Amino acid sequence: MKPYAEVIGDPIAHSKSPLIHSFWLDQLGLDAEYRRFHVKPDDLGAYFDSRRADPNWRGCNVTVPHKLVALDHVADPGDVRGSIGAINTVFRGEGGDWIGTNTDAAGFHAPIAGLDLTKQPVAVIGAGGAARAILFALSRLGVGRVTVLNRNPLKAAALLSTFGLKGDALPLTAPLPAAKLLVNASTLGMTGQPPLEIDLSPLPDDAVVYDAVYAPIETPLLAQAHARGLDTVDGLEMLVGQAALAFELFFGVAPPRDRDDELRAQLLA
């Protein structure tokens, strides 16, 4: 049997991770596989127990709703629990332990690395695992006030405190601030999920709208931003960025990022 890695979540059928990793495996000529596997919350412990016994398993990407709970089932030598507080990747360490890490923060930052956010106001929608990685990244960029909009503002306030960010925790129905960067870190607007209903008119004309949702690629949020003439970043950019870091942890070689245009065309087909 071939070495393999996979992505787990509930739901999981929408995941484009198998296409991304399979593209890179094919380009590099590696005899390995990358799959998707549906794991319900009650089955997470049993999943990790079964995979640990499989010598061909190279690890997994972790998506909704397992990013926080998965930490209970793996080693955490980098203290991801104490920093981001959520993982999206599990891989085999040099000592044989299964290690949890998070490639979302770096994947989020890569597309906006050229954007100067120093002391600039930022708004983030959501307070789940993806939001934790994004807020962690923002805390390292010297941003100004951060407004987190979430169904549960208390949870949002706790995250601001966790990452040492000054700002406001507001309900989803609150109006946006005049933010330089707006990030949707929730599942709202994803295929099969409720829509994200939000008014972008408070944003300045030089604002950037970033949607971590990638199914569909053109979310209603991005469509509204395009109608305003705002710069946008879609979820595929973050997805490919975090996947590249995970791929190297799984298979021991960097993916061919010089083929990103070809990969993106396949993802959009």
BAMILUM-905733 format. One line per 4 residues: number of its first residue (from 1); their letters; for each residue y, z, x of N, C-alpha, C, O, CB. Coordinates in steps of 0.001 Angstrom, whole numbers, m for minus. Each point is the difference from the previous one (the first is absolute). Glycine has a CB too. Layout:
NUM> A> Y Z X Y Z X Y Z X Y Z X Y Z X  ...
% end
This chain:
1> MKPY> m1198 0 828 1198 0 m828 1261 0 871 37 634 1054 m1299 582 m2866  2274 m1923 1364 1235 m120 771 817 1285 m62 m86 744 m977 101 m3203 529  778 2724 1487 1007 1059 m104 973 m349 m1129 288 m1172 m239 m498 1708 2725  702 469 m3162 923 m275 m1099 982 1152 m186 m265 1146 364 m1492 m2549 m1480
5> AEVI> 2891 1054 538 971 973 m492 294 m392 m1437 m451 m1044 m470 1477 1470 2793  m273 408 m3015 247 m290 m1427 1245 735 m466 564 830 713 m3032 m1158 m1121  2878 1 m804 1115 691 m641 m546 683 m1245 m787 m586 m744 2508 m1087 1633  m1299 2919 m1113 m472 745 m1164 1192 413 m860 1099 233 503 m3110 599 791
9> GDPI> 1771 m748 m2589 1042 410 m924 m506 m50 m1425 m1149 m363 m251 2887 m465 1830  m877 1194 m2507 m320 m18 m1426 1307 m227 m776 719 962 m269 m2733 608 598  2339 m2827 m697 m818 m1223 68 20 m616 1395 748 437 874 m275 m847 m3293  m1312 m623 2615 m77 m637 1306 m122 m1518 m88 161 m685 1010 m1206 2758 m155
13> AHSK> 767 m2614 m2041 m236 m1443 m125 1207 m835 423 m157 m1147 419 m1419 1644 m2272  2781 72 1747 1216 m749 327 258 m107 1496 837 m797 422 91 1547 m2579  m1634 40 2974 336 123 1421 m119 m1325 746 m990 m718 m141 215 3074 49  1784 m2664 878 m9 m1187 841 m441 307 1430 m40 m892 847 1855 m45 m2266
17> SPLI> m2145 2203 1684 m406 375 1353 m1212 m789 499 m13 m396 1166 918 2662 m1618  m1939 m2515 m390 m1143 m777 502 399 m1396 467 m538 m496 990 m923 1777 m2535  2397 m1921 845 435 m1333 412 699 62 1356 m225 m854 858 463 177 m3272  617 1696 2607 740 134 1255 m948 226 1174 40 m732 988 1914 1660 m2256
21> HSFW> m2801 83 1154 m892 336 1105 m1030 m1103 255 m338 m279 1150 658 2698 m1689  m816 m3043 m530 m970 m1089 168 636 m1193 694 m650 m679 796 m557 1444 m2849  2482 m1025 1754 728 m1080 673 52 270 1498 m286 m887 804 1668 473 m2877  m1017 1639 2450 91 337 1422 m1368 m21 679 m120 m473 1130 2128 1866 m1636
25> LDQL> m3033 m887 m167 m1352 m26 573 m437 m1437 275 m593 m294 1038 22 2422 m2261  874 m3016 280 m363 m1409 146 774 m647 1149 m566 m751 794 57 638 m3254  1813 414 2541 823 m582 1066 m483 437 1378 63 m771 957 1887 728 m2521  m2428 1271 1663 m447 540 1292 m1479 m264 275 m490 265 1098 2229 1490 m1322
29> GLDA> m2446 m2278 m780 m1418 m279 172 m858 1244 116 m1038 m15 662 1698 m2071 426  m232 3166 m1730 m755 1256 71 m1092 19 m1070 236 m382 m1147 1803 1582 2046  m3224 m757 m517 m1123 76 m929 30 1350 m718 m795 891 297 m588 m2440 1166  2304 1684 m2404 186 1244 m739 526 m356 m1387 353 m1148 m271 100 2480 2407
33> EYRR> m408 m319 m3011 438 m222 m1375 1010 1058 m421 79 1081 584 m2287 m2135 m1118  2981 711 m501 918 947 m620 m137 m170 m1500 94 m1113 m515 1527 1062 2490  m1846 1175 m2689 m314 m55 m1418 948 884 m803 813 736 560 m3210 m1198 3  2277 376 m1877 647 983 m877 m1096 795 m696 m1067 m533 m305 3115 m957 m49
37> FHVK> m1778 2773 104 m998 853 m635 703 941 m968 919 728 375 m2436 m869 1654  1073 115 m3270 610 819 m1054 m524 1437 98 m1197 245 m145 1421 m2280 m1365  677 2966 1754 m370 1415 98 867 787 m980 1225 18 116 m1919 m265 2334  46 895 m3415 728 844 m939 278 1362 651 m715 403 918 m365 m1594 m2895
41> PDDL> 2102 1891 1510 370 1272 638 m1157 987 150 m128 645 1041 2378 m981 m1979  m3084 459 m79 m1103 965 67 m1080 m400 1004 m843 819 367 1300 m258 m2741  m431 m1815 2817 m1042 m503 891 459 m94 1457 m747 m495 844 m174 m770 m2774  2124 1728 2240 547 m199 1337 m818 715 1073 m282 m576 1051 2534 340 m2078
45> GAYF> m2631 1481 770 m799 741 973 m1342 m655 267 m431 m106 1149 1558 2173 m1892  m1787 m2506 m322 m1298 m667 149 147 m1315 764 m876 m374 780 94 1431 m2924  1888 m1750 1915 246 m1258 722 38 249 1504 m685 m681 763 1973 m218 m2733  m486 1877 2393 109 249 1440 m1324 495 582 m346 m345 1130 2777 871 m1433
49> DSRR> m3167 274 m455 m1299 463 480 m946 m1171 251 m707 m28 1008 1031 2169 m2264  m333 m3109 335 m908 m1143 140 417 m913 1154 m852 m521 720 387 634 m3179  1752 m303 2632 454 m902 1056 m189 611 1391 m258 m726 960 1915 m243 m2565  m1536 2262 1723 m211 634 1312 m1408 m267 522 m217 m46 1210 1871 1830 m1822
53> ADPN> m2596 m1955 m287 m1385 m236 390 m277 m1466 325 m1117 m347 382 468 2273 m1807  1649 m2784 1279 m171 m1435 221 609 m379 1351 1223 21 138 m1178 m466 m2642  m860 101 3502 530 m302 1342 845 m1266 46 735 m213 964 m2717 1345 m31  1891 m1971 m1954 770 m1247 m19 1394 166 m596 830 m905 94 m2974 m310 m274
57> WRGC> 2402 2369 m431 1313 240 m637 1038 305 1064 m171 921 799 m945 m55 m2889  2188 m1636 2099 1055 175 995 1197 777 m549 911 353 749 m1649 m2481 306  734 2392 m2360 1086 750 m596 488 m655 m1276 m613 m940 m506 1264 1738 2760  457 m292 m2768 508 m535 m1261 1500 191 m111 578 907 598 m2775 m434 m1668
61> NVTV> 2808 m1345 297 1357 229 m474 m92 759 m1313 m940 m179 m774 1818 m1924 1915  104 2945 m1377 0 891 m1163 1231 m297 m840 1126 46 495 m2385 1753 777  1040 m2103 m2542 1131 m277 m875 m32 924 m1210 m812 922 m69 838 m3317 833  862 2137 m1714 156 853 m1186 m1350 206 m685 m732 m973 m182 3097 144 m126
65> PHKL> m2727 2063 m81 780 1242 46 m480 981 1079 162 1211 m149 266 m1514 m2279  m1013 m213 3506 m726 856 953 772 398 1254 m549 711 842 m1457 m1796 m1679  3260 653 996 677 145 1286 218 1453 425 53 297 1193 1050 m2448 m1672  m980 3049 m485 187 1404 350 m1339 719 123 m235 709 978 2449 m732 m2142
69> VALD> m3095 m156 174 m1267 735 m46 m935 m405 1133 m807 808 460 1052 m627 m2931  m138 m1442 2927 m896 m462 1069 152 824 1274 m920 50 816 1033 m2340 m1783  1030 2931 1145 202 854 1177 m1003 1145 61 m306 503 1081 2721 m1086 m1141  m2923 990 m1086 m953 1115 m38 m1367 m395 548 m845 869 217 2064 37 m2189
73> HVAD> m1453 m2198 2200 m1335 m467 368 m100 m554 1410 m1065 m465 408 725 m22 m2776  1449 532 3129 m1 m591 1339 708 926 982 699 931 m402 m730 m3247 m594  m157 2052 2280 719 749 1033 1463 m455 34 323 m1129 m368 m2458 1388 1732  3006 641 m915 1435 m277 m8 634 466 1311 871 869 m14 m823 m645 m2503
77> PGDV> m480 m796 3659 519 467 1290 1485 m291 197 659 678 788 m2925 m1022 134  2803 m652 m1626 1413 m323 125 885 763 m959 1201 m258 m79 m1886 m1956 832  99 3164 m1493 720 812 m988 784 m863 m987 1186 225 m243 m1021 1602 1936  m857 m2820 m2256 619 m812 m1050 306 871 m1215 987 m221 m702 m2216 m1834 1519
81> RGSI> 376 3042 m1056 237 906 m1130 1343 711 157 720 191 m981 m3206 135 708  2824 64 1496 1233 733 233 1230 m889 126 1124 502 m6 m2493 1207 1108  1175 m3019 m989 1147 m911 121 144 m832 m1267 773 360 m888 m1074 m453 3387  m421 m1000 m2596 103 m859 m1193 m677 656 m1203 511 m60 m1118 m467 m1980 2594
85> GAIN> m1200 2669 m1235 m695 669 m1096 m917 m890 m802 m536 426 m1023 2435 1065 919  m2092 m2734 552 m894 m930 m694 m534 m992 1030 683 m329 970 591 578 m3179  m2490 m719 1992 m582 m992 910 m272 m1299 m758 m145 m6 m1223 m894 1845 2625  975 m2928 m654 m402 m1280 m606 m1072 m691 830 m439 m1101 m334 2726 865 m651
89> TVFR> m2713 891 2079 m999 m602 877 m915 1084 559 457 1068 407 1135 m2937 181  m2899 1575 m574 m1004 866 620 m765 m844 1011 m466 m1090 m333 261 2566 m1753  68 m985 3317 m691 m757 1045 m791 956 884 211 1213 m26 1586 m2991 m9  m2713 1208 820 m818 809 905 740 248 1306 402 m944 679 m2490 8 m1710
93> GEGG> 2270 2219 1387 663 344 1245 m934 m111 1192 m1195 m248 m161 2692 1752 m1114  m954 m1319 2473 m802 m142 1215 m1141 1003 49 m1054 m289 567 3069 m551 610  m1815 2021 m1768 m1060 1005 7 m1001 m144 m1137 m923 804 m128 2527 696 1208  m1418 m2532 m1908 m908 m234 m1111 467 577 m1318 m582 m295 m1043 m1206 274 2684
97> DWIG> 2849 853 m1613 522 564 m1241 678 m1084 m833 525 m979 530 m215 3206 600  m335 m2025 m2457 738 m881 m891 1399 566 m149 180 1128 m457 m2285 m1838 m780  3086 m76 1623 1387 454 99 855 m669 m1071 m115 m1201 m243 m169 1575 2718  1139 417 m3106 953 m533 m962 1342 m237 651 460 823 792 m1652 353 m2628
101> TNTD> 1829 m2292 1515 1338 m282 513 789 m753 m1061 m513 m285 m1082 m342 222 3467  2095 m256 m2070 839 m698 m965 742 m1135 696 816 230 893 m561 1879 m2259  m550 m3333 944 692 m1169 552 1087 m509 m953 681 m980 302 m2776 366 943  2256 1278 m2389 1006 m434 m982 1426 152 520 846 m861 m241 m2427 1501 m1569
105> AAGF> 1849 460 2529 1363 250 466 464 m1120 933 1100 m528 m163 m1481 3010 m54  m450 m2842 1188 351 m1082 918 23 m1340 m723 851 m845 276 m1861 2134 1619  65 m1484 m2831 m30 m1244 m771 1232 m165 m868 505 m1109 m173 m2975 1226 175  2957 1000 m551 1221 m30 m805 1209 m360 853 832 m812 m404 m1817 2525 m1132
109> HAPI> 1080 m1109 2711 1200 m151 822 128 m1379 639 1115 m488 183 m1236 2912 252  m990 m3057 m95 50 m1249 770 919 m1072 m614 789 m595 734 m3104 1108 11  2244 m784 m2069 846 m1071 m537 1490 325 m20 820 m908 m136 m2750 255 m1229  2299 1929 1497 1423 367 m51 465 592 1330 1018 691 57 m1229 m277 m2526
113> AGLD> m538 m689 3533 334 575 1305 1391 m421 472 643 721 762 m3075 m711 m199  2895 m1179 m1014 1308 m473 410 1139 469 m883 1155 m354 234 m2298 m1583 690  830 2728 m1937 1012 486 m941 518 1362 459 m778 942 147 m322 m2210 m2044  2397 1375 2120 580 1262 443 232 903 m1212 899 m235 m807 197 m908 2790
117> LTKQ> m1916 2166 m2089 92 926 m1131 633 1329 391 m32 956 m775 m1977 m2041 m199  2579 1149 2164 608 1247 472 1072 483 m979 985 m692 m258 m1446 14 2643  248 1870 m2918 916 656 m945 211 m790 m1292 945 261 m745 178 756 2701  m2007 m1982 m2217 115 m797 m1221 m789 658 m1144 m1057 582 244 1338 m2687 1147
121> PVAV> 217 2020 m2634 m731 559 m1141 m1221 m847 m351 39 m1230 42 2104 2191 m908  m3211 m277 525 m1273 m666 m326 m530 578 m1304 183 1184 m282 m705 m1586 2741  m137 m441 m3255 m670 456 m1223 m1468 m384 55 m345 m1118 384 2486 902 m1705  m3000 1145 937 m1448 m226 m1 m539 356 m1379 323 1054 m548 m496 m567 3044
125> IGAG> m647 m1368 m3049 m635 242 m1299 m1448 400 242 m754 m742 630 2287 m923 m1797  m1928 2846 666 m1365 466 165 m91 1171 963 883 206 832 m1668 m2502 m1315  m305 3067 360 m194 1169 864 m1480 198 331 m457 1124 207 2500 m57 m1211  m2789 m2188 1051 m1414 65 326 m261 m233 1483 873 234 836 m1375 m1010 m3137
129> GAAR> m713 311 2623 m387 m186 1389 850 m1011 738 381 232 1147 m2649 366 m1816  2576 m1734 22 834 m1019 649 1404 537 232 593 m244 1051 m1941 m1582 m2134  1885 2557 107 1341 577 149 45 976 1164 998 55 719 m612 m326 m3175  m1439 1034 2652 m20 950 1113 146 m733 1332 772 421 861 m2221 1139 m2210
133> AILF> 707 m2659 1520 83 m767 1245 1387 m599 177 537 m15 1108 m2982 m495 m1266  3022 20 m927 1321 m628 54 1073 1033 307 885 m256 816 m1643 m1490 m2446  695 2898 995 983 1053 271 m142 525 1428 996 333 642 m1012 296 m3077  m1209 m553 2929 m223 389 1396 701 m983 933 687 405 939 m2904 639 m1552
137> ALSR> 2039 m2341 347 650 m1018 828 1521 112 m93 690 m87 1016 m2665 m1433 m1348  2500 1711 m871 1445 113 m189 565 1218 727 1128 m28 491 m1359 m1111 m2707  m560 2204 2279 473 1223 667 188 m207 1492 692 778 656 m1856 573 m2384  543 m2409 2272 128 m304 1431 1113 m1011 278 252 m336 1157 m2688 815 m894
141> LGVG> 3097 m964 m1300 974 m1079 166 1448 465 m122 916 m816 95 m2624 m722 m987  1927 2827 686 1362 499 m83 759 m474 m1227 1212 m210 54 m1227 287 2386  m705 m246 m3555 644 m479 m1216 936 1061 m580 m42 1167 388 m1948 m2629 m844  2835 1029 m483 875 929 m708 m746 674 m1142 m1182 318 129 3169 m1719 482
145> RVTV> m1305 1618 m1724 m628 670 m1129 m1109 m870 m596 133 m1217 m132 2025 2427 m343  m3246 m544 124 m1145 m688 m586 m190 493 m1433 m145 1199 m240 m955 m1458 2521  1101 m658 m3208 m255 323 m1404 m1423 m413 m338 m361 m1166 156 2810 871 m761  m3262 1242 141 m1369 m300 m422 m63 111 m1515 299 1048 m572 m1271 m196 2766
149> LNRN> 582 m1941 m2832 m171 m19 m1446 m1488 52 m319 m781 m797 519 2929 m517 m826  m2536 2254 m549 m1414 192 m286 m163 621 m1379 913 650 m511 m1415 m389 2967  m671 m466 m3054 m259 621 m1307 184 1509 85 516 635 m920 m2125 m2481 341  1172 2407 1707 103 1440 224 1014 253 1118 m357 m65 1176 m2053 428 m1935
153> PLKA> 3669 m77 413 1022 207 1032 m308 1165 940 413 m20 1159 1229 m913 m2750  m2365 1951 1104 m343 1121 876 m879 m449 1155 166 462 1129 8 1084 m3076  m1109 m2448 1668 m858 m542 1052 836 m799 999 m226 59 1208 m1725 m149 m2812  2924 m661 1073 883 m782 868 840 921 888 191 m275 1184 m114 m1556 m2916
157> AALL> 420 2920 1153 809 953 772 m819 622 1124 506 209 1102 870 272 m3142  m2636 m189 1757 m874 575 1023 m186 m958 1170 m57 428 1153 m1117 890 m2925  1079 m2635 1473 m165 m975 1075 1261 m106 851 m85 m103 1224 m1534 m1160 m2652  2769 1287 801 1241 m22 779 39 1173 974 379 m156 1161 812 m976 m3067
161> STFG> m1586 2302 1424 m29 1189 840 m1023 m134 1119 263 366 1145 456 997 m3103  m1878 m1888 1615 m1075 m160 976 450 m829 1197 m326 319 1144 m1338 m138 m2996  2412 m1245 1584 388 m910 1068 1411 255 522 537 m796 771 m2054 m874 m1775  2111 2778 583 1312 383 512 1108 m968 m364 952 m179 759 m2122 1279 1079
165> LKGD> 1047 m1726 m3003 989 m981 m440 973 630 m987 m403 759 m881 m1259 m2606 1233  2923 1533 m203 1009 461 m953 152 m1043 m1089 28 m1200 273 1184 2513 1519  m1113 m845 m3039 137 m955 m1082 m233 629 m1347 228 1194 m193 m937 m2958 1733  247 941 m2484 m168 438 m1380 m1354 m435 m537 m495 m1078 330 2972 961 m674
169> ALPL> m3068 960 m482 m1239 m320 m704 335 m160 m1476 474 939 m640 m1902 330 2336  1183 m2453 m2233 434 m322 m1356 m1146 m585 m814 m957 m522 571 3278 129 275  m2237 473 m2177 m1008 m656 m835 122 m1519 83 1037 m524 408 m1027 2502 m1949  m1071 m2681 1153 m3 m1457 69 1104 m632 m836 446 m1109 293 m2882 1211 95
173> TAPL> 2876 598 m1422 1011 m553 m901 1416 126 543 935 m531 m599 m2434 1085 m1280  1676 139 3002 1341 191 566 508 m1311 592 m791 m813 477 271 3236 14  1834 m2634 m520 554 m1209 617 m129 40 1515 6 1069 610 1589 m1282 m2515  m1711 m966 2502 m95 m92 1450 1325 363 660 1065 m207 m583 m2818 m1562 340
177> PAAK> 1690 2309 1456 1223 147 788 350 m1349 635 m765 m958 m113 247 3412 574  1646 m2525 189 414 m1227 700 m692 m45 1359 638 165 1040 1617 m183 m2231  m3561 m207 1169 m817 98 1208 12 m1296 807 75 m1097 m554 m1515 2756 m621  1365 m1508 2482 m146 m1154 894 m1409 m567 m85 m203 m1206 140 1939 2166 1400
181> LLVN> m2716 m74 m1773 m1401 m400 m94 m630 664 m1213 118 1212 m184 m262 m1506 2687  m524 m501 m3329 m783 510 m1128 m1458 m355 246 m330 m1161 242 2293 926 m1858  m2833 1234 1553 m1437 m223 222 m781 449 m1223 138 1140 m445 148 m833 2933  m1106 m1197 m3033 m942 410 m1035 m1312 377 676 m745 m869 454 1842 m642 m2190
185> ASTL> m1375 2810 1800 m1236 500 618 m993 453 m1064 m989 663 312 2291 46 1715  m1038 m1068 m3288 m891 363 m1094 m883 m1195 m352 137 m1076 582 1552 2743 m1467  m2595 m1468 m73 m827 m1104 m493 644 m697 m1196 m574 m938 m552 m1458 2146 1365  3212 m758 m1215 686 m618 m1135 332 m1460 323 541 m304 1063 418 2551 m1742
189> GMTG> m1287 m3126 m240 200 m1422 225 m1229 m713 532 m31 m1230 45 2385 1744 364  m3387 255 0 m1246 m602 459 m781 m555 m1189 99 525 m1110 m169 1060 3072  m689 m2622 m1737 m857 m561 m1037 m859 1093 m619 m711 716 706 686 m2928 485  92 2337 m2506 m782 1004 m714 667 1354 m109 m546 906 m629 m1427 m2095 1398
193> QPPL> 3151 1348 m165 730 1268 m51 1275 m176 m840 428 m1129 m236 m1351 1800 2519  1523 425 m2730 1242 m120 m767 1090 m676 828 m21 73 1229 m594 1987 m2528  1564 m2714 638 1084 m657 734 970 1014 598 84 1141 m455 m301 m3112 m1061  933 1545 2523 1079 808 576 1296 m455 m655 496 m1093 272 m1725 1405 1960
197> EIDL> 1765 528 m3087 1222 m343 m717 1174 676 695 140 1222 m49 m1398 m1474 m2146  2092 m542 2836 1076 561 804 1177 m974 48 m191 m1216 m12 m1484 2514 1392  2861 m769 m1327 1218 m794 43 518 m18 1443 347 1042 555 214 m454 m2981  m512 m1777 3021 415 m118 1391 1507 m143 168 477 m123 1127 m2668 m903 m664
201> SPLP> 2945 1038 m1546 1441 m254 105 748 995 892 1020 m379 575 m1161 m595 m2836  m318 2256 2411 727 895 911 m131 m358 1478 775 493 820 m1121 1262 m2496  m625 m2607 2034 m197 m328 1413 1119 m901 505 460 m880 m727 m2941 1102 435  2924 m13 1528 1016 m882 580 m584 m1383 299 m1216 m188 m6 2381 2191 993
205> DDAV> m280 m2960 m726 m444 m1381 208 m784 m187 1290 m707 m997 147 2679 264 m1434  m1862 1680 2234 m749 m123 1251 m1261 861 4 m598 229 1052 2743 m707 118  m2545 951 m2344 m1199 839 m92 m1268 m828 235 m21 m1214 m208 1223 2735 m1405  m2252 m828 2052 m1322 m599 168 m947 677 m981 m37 1227 m93 469 m1762 2552
209> VYDA> m1196 m270 m3191 m969 528 m962 m1403 m274 541 m354 m1142 292 1952 772 m2257  m2381 1425 2092 m1318 m52 655 m1023 509 m1003 75 1151 m431 917 m803 2770  m1948 m1192 m2716 m1035 406 m946 m1341 50 707 m479 m1021 492 1762 9 m2407  m1897 2192 1973 m1294 133 662 m1134 m587 m833 m1100 m201 514 1950 2247 615
213> VYAP> m600 m2324 m2405 m1006 m645 m853 m187 m1446 453 974 m702 271 m369 2206 m2230  m1873 m1949 2040 m250 m1380 432 m814 m797 m1012 m344 m1152 261 441 1948 2081  m409 m211 m3479 m710 m721 m1058 699 300 m1329 m293 1020 m625 m1930 m911 1903  3139 m975 m1722 306 m1334 533 951 69 1194 618 1033 257 m959 m1979 m2544
217> IETP> 448 m157 3006 924 m57 1134 1437 47 m502 817 778 493 m2492 m2102 851  1974 481 m2330 1349 m12 m576 13 987 m1163 m233 m379 m1148 638 m2059 1837  m133 3691 m389 53 1024 m1037 1293 m163 m799 945 m633 471 m2332 2222 948  1431 m1017 m2631 1262 m32 m749 1164 610 777 1136 m450 m143 m2464 571 m1950
221> LLAQ> 1060 899 2915 1050 599 817 568 m1020 981 1218 m131 124 m2324 2372 m348  223 m2968 925 469 m991 961 684 m1171 m701 972 m555 514 m2822 1221 1037  1344 m1038 m2719 633 m1083 m764 1425 389 m379 916 m819 75 m3164 100 m969  2427 1972 487 1333 477 m350 904 22 1242 1183 m332 m79 m2168 1719 m1801
225> AHAR> 423 m998 3011 779 14 1238 400 m1409 415 1131 m226 432 m2325 2304 275  273 m3023 m837 310 m1383 338 1108 m543 m902 871 m741 457 m3234 411 330  2328 698 m2058 1033 m441 m932 1376 530 407 1024 m627 m271 m2740 553 m1559  1721 1236 2483 1249 584 498 398 m579 1351 1099 266 488 m1632 1824 m1731
229> GLDT> m351 m2878 1853 268 m534 1325 m210 1007 1107 538 m165 1095 1060 m1354 m2139  m2377 2568 780 m248 1036 997 m1142 m400 932 m899 m744 m389 1723 2478 m1229  m777 m1231 2849 m1114 m193 922 m1187 837 m471 177 1098 m529 1416 m1554 2457  m2809 m71 m1733 m1198 693 m479 m1099 m1 1060 m29 m834 905 614 181 m3254
233> VDGL> m1479 1614 2198 m1235 61 790 m1130 204 m992 44 933 m801 1125 23 2885  m2188 m1819 m2046 m1094 155 m954 m1146 812 594 m47 266 1202 686 m2444 m2244  m1557 2561 164 m1087 886 398 m967 m590 1002 m696 739 697 914 263 m2889  m276 m2339 2279 m917 m610 959 384 329 1438 m869 145 860 451 m1981 m2491
237> EMLV> 1716 1955 1891 435 276 1372 m485 1374 462 m482 151 1123 2500 m1605 m1482  m1889 2444 m509 m494 1335 339 m1522 5 67 m587 638 874 2601 394 m1968  m2648 m1746 170 m1465 m27 m46 m582 m584 1282 m924 569 580 1024 m795 m3073  434 m903 2935 m510 m636 1210 311 856 1229 m825 103 908 1115 m2367 m1975
241> GQAA> 893 2876 1100 369 830 1133 m917 1199 176 m450 285 1110 2779 m1018 m1437  m2612 1445 m779 m881 1158 125 m1437 m427 262 m744 706 680 2250 578 m2203  m1902 m2448 982 m1368 m491 201 m253 m355 1465 m1100 208 511 1089 m1077 m2863  1026 335 3023 m166 m393 1400 m335 1204 878 m845 m88 891 2448 m1802 m1256
245> LAFE> m936 3011 109 m275 1212 771 m1400 524 m301 m707 445 905 3157 113 m909  m2855 m611 m1273 m1330 473 m374 m1088 m896 587 m1033 494 452 1988 463 m2562  m729 m2261 2104 m986 m961 511 m378 330 1443 m1176 m20 363 2104 m1750 m1894  84 2073 2351 m275 312 1405 m800 1294 137 m839 117 893 2949 m1300 m244
249> LFFG> m1856 2153 m1527 m773 1244 32 m1452 m241 m411 m909 623 548 3001 668 m1059  m2317 m2192 m451 m1359 m279 m467 m803 m810 1019 m1140 340 316 1993 m277 m2662  m245 m1138 2856 m756 m1011 732 333 m80 1493 m589 m802 725 492 m449 m2842  1038 2081 2575 266 108 1427 771 m1144 619 29 m130 1224 m2056 1410 m1142
253> VAPP> 2651 m2112 m893 780 m1119 513 1171 m243 m948 m129 189 m1210 m1923 m1231 2308  3182 629 m558 1179 m266 m832 m193 m1298 m778 m586 m946 525 2063 2167 1122  m1000 m1281 m2871 m118 m1231 m785 978 m1057 495 978 337 669 m1712 1006 m2653  492 m2619 1671 876 m1087 459 1237 m130 m882 11 m796 m939 m2012 m403 1840
257> RDRD> 3048 1980 m605 1198 5 m835 798 m1306 95 911 m227 m796 m826 2697 1090  m421 m3323 670 673 m1291 75 m436 m935 m1129 546 m1093 m151 m384 1376 2628  m1147 150 m3269 m469 m799 m1143 477 586 m1326 m569 m301 m1049 m1440 m377 2381  3047 1511 m1294 468 674 m1218 440 m981 m1086 m230 250 m1183 940 1660 2606
261> DELR> m85 m3013 m1041 446 m972 m1008 m1192 m586 m753 40 m158 m1220 1967 m388 2634  m3053 232 m682 m1219 m535 m613 m666 1050 m893 m473 m305 m1095 152 m1220 3077  295 2750 m1499 m577 1096 m792 784 207 m1292 m584 137 m1075 m224 963 3186  2128 m1079 m1999 827 200 m1185 m215 m1113 m1028 m39 258 m1203 1727 927 2625
265> AQLL> m1826 m2417 m942 m253 m1121 m909 m1300 208 m767 m77 m304 m1190 1325 m1228 2733  m2267 2048 m865 m1286 267 m675 149 1135 m1014 m580 m46 m1085 m669 m732 3138  2029 1791 m1692 178 1127 m905 766 m407 m1263 m184 587 m1067 150 954 3046  877 m2534 m1843 812 m448 m1142 m675 m1096 m814 470 m357 m1080 1548 956 2381
269> A> m3125 m1132 m781 m684 m1115 m677 m605 440 m1327 m610 m809 m699 118 m213 2928
% end
